[in-house]
Amino acid sequence: MLRIGLTGGIGSGKSTVAALLTERGALVVDADRIARDVVAPGTPGLAAVVAEFGEQVLAANGSLDRPALAAVVFSDPAARARLDAIVHPLVRARAAEALAAAPREAVVVQDVPLLVETGQAGSYDLVLVVQTDGEERVRRLVGRGLDADDARARIASQASDEERAAVADVVLHNDDGRDELAAQVDRFWAEHVGPAVGG
């Protein structure tokens, strides 16, 4: 099994790279998707979040009110640390289950937004980082419905490009459109994945 850690800041295009790697045969384990699953209605994860932050982080239908929770944790590092202490162990356990179920010959890409922040770089055979110009990331996030100040605050709350590059085996630059990004993924696959898995 070849384990690749994929990371990049919010709005960098990491999800696009994950999709491109899936097209090339990788098994992608998406930490963001797992993080949503472990706090779904009825889960111990959601109960723990509500116990820590109160009923105001619940929507009327009993699901997690993500904007309400974000309003609490993105402006308060201590609150964010408390949330991370609940969610991160649950995500890691679920990811470990997915890895255990993967075929031995699989190329497993773990899509981990906070790979650098949580000190996981050493857990992978290769670390792949997606980078995009900061203002372009803000523009993308505004297009998703965030205001510009909120977008910049979320970017600032994550590791810097320099911190990610320091742990990267390969950096993909996502500033010139999907076709150019796909070409970079092809080069990465040919140079790093093919030789590692025998073709």
Protein Blocks (a to p, Z undefined) as FASTA:
>chain_A
ZZddddddehilmmmmmmmmmmnopacddfklmmmmmmgghiaklmmmmmmnojklpcfk
opacfklmmmmmmmomklmmmmmmmmmmmmmmmmmmmmmmpcfkbccddddfklmmnopm
mmpfbdcdddddfklmmmmmmmnopafklmmmmmmmpccfklmmmmpfbdcddfeojklm
mmmmmmmmmmmmmmmnoZZ
